[in-house]
Amino acid sequence: MSKSTNITWHDTTISKADRNAQNGHGSCTLWFTGLSGSGKSTIANAVSNELFRQGINEYVLDGDNIRHGLNKDLGFSDHDRTENIRRIGEVAKLFVDSGKIVTTAFISPFRSDREQVRDIFTEGEFIEVFVSCPIEECEKRDPKQLYAKARRGEIKDFTGIDSPYEAPEKPEITIHSNEVTVGEAVEQVLNYLREKNII
C-alpha cells in the first residue's frame, strides 16, 4: 500500500503511442525468468544487441546491476525478493512508456510476483520469457560458483537449493537453453516480436 498522499498522476503531452509512431516500432518488456546459470542475462543481452543493430530503441535491466544501485538496500529474503521485483517492474513500465523494448534478466522465482508485475502493464506489453534449463546443467555452468557456495551453506535462501523456483505456467515464450544456441534463442524471441507486430 502506498504511503504517499495528495499525489496525482500527470499524463505527459507526448504519449507512448506518439513515441512508438516516431520510433517505427512498439514497446514492451521482455521479462526473462529462470534459474541462476540458465542463460537469462546472456540471451537478454544478445536480444538487446540484435534489436540495437536493427535500429530499435532498447535497454537491458540486469538483476545484478539493479542491486548495485536502485535496490542495493534489499537482501534475498522472500519479502525483499518481492520488493525487488515490484520496483523493477515499475522501472520497466517507465521504459515501455518511453517507447523502448526493455529486456530484464531476473530470477524472479515467485509466480505471484511476476503476475503482479504483469498486471501493471497494458495487455500484450509484458512478455514472459521462461529460460528453462535443468538445475544440473545450471550447476555445471555456475560461473560465479554460487551453487557450490549454496551447497556448502555459505549462501542462504539460494533459489533452487534452499529457496523455491516457481516456473511459469503459461509464458509467452519458453527457451530451452540447454538445447539451443544463443543465436537460436535470439531468433525465437525476435520471431515472437514480429508475429505480434512489435517490431
Order of alpha helices (4+ residues) and beta strands (2+ residues): alpha-beta-alpha-beta-alpha-alpha-beta-alpha-beta-alpha-alpha-beta-alpha
